[in-house]
Amino acid sequence: MAEHRDDRDGTVTEFGKLVNLTPRQLQDWLERDESKAAGQHRGGGESTGHASGRRIVELLRTSRSDLSDDDVAHMRKVNGYIKRHLAQRPSGDVTDTTWRHSLMNWGHDPLKDR
């Protein structure tokens, strides 16, 4: 049980470090056309990353003690996505790239000062 708690705490802590947009910043970003255009769209609908962004806003507004196992599982997915995507950074200025926009849908702006 303690190992599960350590894994859970580690996931939540890592999520807090990797997701560097506030709930308001992310919510505002998700309203923009650039956000809606980025990512893989299933059947012409909302992209996976955009849907995840909406969930991340909710997670950021949830107290740690109220997080469900499903919430923590989504945080783990977000952590993995952000780390994998950061490793694929393209060369040059990334300010207005789909790469950055996709990361921002997942709550991380690679240009934001930490």
C-alpha positions as CSV (number, residue, x, y, z in Angstrom):
1,M,0.0,0.0,0.0
2,A,2.8,2.5,0.8
3,E,4.4,1.8,-2.6
4,H,1.1,2.7,-4.2
5,R,0.9,5.9,-2.2
6,D,4.5,6.8,-3.1
7,D,3.7,6.2,-6.8
8,R,0.6,8.3,-6.5
9,D,2.4,11.1,-4.7
10,G,5.2,11.0,-7.2
11,T,2.7,11.2,-10.1
12,V,0.9,14.2,-8.6
13,T,4.1,16.0,-7.8
14,E,5.5,15.4,-11.3
15,F,2.3,16.6,-12.8
16,G,2.6,19.8,-10.7
17,K,6.1,20.4,-12.1
18,L,5.3,19.5,-15.8
19,V,2.0,21.4,-16.1
20,N,3.2,25.0,-16.0
21,L,0.0,26.7,-17.2
22,T,-2.5,27.9,-14.6
23,P,-6.1,26.7,-14.9
24,R,-7.1,30.1,-16.3
25,Q,-4.2,30.2,-18.8
26,L,-5.0,26.8,-20.0
27,Q,-8.7,27.5,-20.2
28,D,-8.1,30.7,-22.2
29,W,-5.6,28.8,-24.5
30,L,-8.2,26.1,-25.2
31,E,-10.6,28.7,-26.6
32,R,-8.1,29.8,-29.3
33,D,-8.2,28.4,-32.9
34,E,-4.5,27.4,-32.7
35,S,-5.4,25.1,-29.8
36,K,-8.4,23.5,-31.6
37,A,-6.3,22.9,-34.7
38,A,-3.4,21.1,-33.0
39,G,-3.2,17.4,-32.3
40,Q,-4.8,14.2,-33.7
41,H,-8.5,14.6,-34.4
42,R,-10.7,11.5,-34.3
43,G,-13.4,11.5,-36.9
44,G,-13.2,15.3,-37.3
45,G,-14.1,16.0,-33.7
46,E,-12.0,17.3,-30.8
47,S,-8.4,16.3,-30.7
48,T,-7.1,14.0,-27.9
49,G,-4.9,16.8,-26.5
50,H,-7.7,19.4,-26.5
51,A,-10.0,17.0,-24.6
52,S,-7.1,16.2,-22.2
53,G,-6.6,20.0,-21.7
54,R,-10.2,20.4,-20.5
55,R,-9.6,17.5,-18.1
56,I,-6.3,19.1,-16.9
57,V,-8.2,22.3,-16.0
58,E,-10.5,20.3,-13.8
59,L,-7.5,18.4,-12.2
60,L,-5.7,21.7,-11.5
61,R,-8.7,22.9,-9.6
62,T,-9.1,19.7,-7.6
63,S,-7.4,19.4,-4.2
64,R,-4.9,16.7,-3.9
65,S,-6.9,14.8,-1.3
66,D,-10.0,14.7,-3.6
67,L,-8.1,13.1,-6.6
68,S,-9.5,9.8,-7.7
69,D,-7.4,6.9,-9.0
70,D,-8.8,7.8,-12.4
71,D,-7.6,11.4,-12.0
72,V,-4.1,10.2,-11.0
73,A,-4.1,7.8,-14.0
74,H,-4.8,10.7,-16.3
75,M,-2.0,12.8,-14.6
76,R,0.4,9.9,-15.4
77,K,-0.7,10.0,-19.0
78,V,-0.2,13.7,-19.1
79,N,3.3,13.4,-17.6
80,G,4.3,10.8,-20.1
81,Y,3.0,12.8,-23.0
82,I,4.7,16.0,-22.0
83,K,8.1,14.3,-21.4
84,R,7.9,12.4,-24.8
85,H,6.9,15.5,-26.7
86,L,9.6,17.7,-25.1
87,A,12.2,15.1,-26.3
88,Q,11.0,15.7,-29.9
89,R,11.6,19.5,-29.8
90,P,12.1,20.8,-33.4
91,S,15.1,23.0,-34.2
92,G,14.6,26.7,-34.5
93,D,12.0,29.1,-33.2
94,V,9.1,27.1,-31.8
95,T,6.9,30.0,-30.9
96,D,4.2,29.5,-33.5
97,T,4.5,25.7,-34.1
98,T,2.0,22.9,-33.9
99,W,4.6,21.2,-31.6
100,R,4.2,24.0,-29.0
101,H,0.5,24.3,-29.5
102,S,0.1,20.6,-28.9
103,L,2.1,20.7,-25.7
104,M,0.1,23.7,-24.5
105,N,-3.1,21.7,-25.0
106,W,-1.6,19.3,-22.4
107,G,-0.9,22.1,-20.0
108,H,2.8,22.8,-20.7
109,D,4.2,25.9,-22.5
110,P,7.9,25.2,-23.4
111,L,8.5,28.9,-23.6
112,K,7.1,29.8,-20.2
113,D,9.6,30.8,-17.6
114,R,9.6,28.4,-14.7
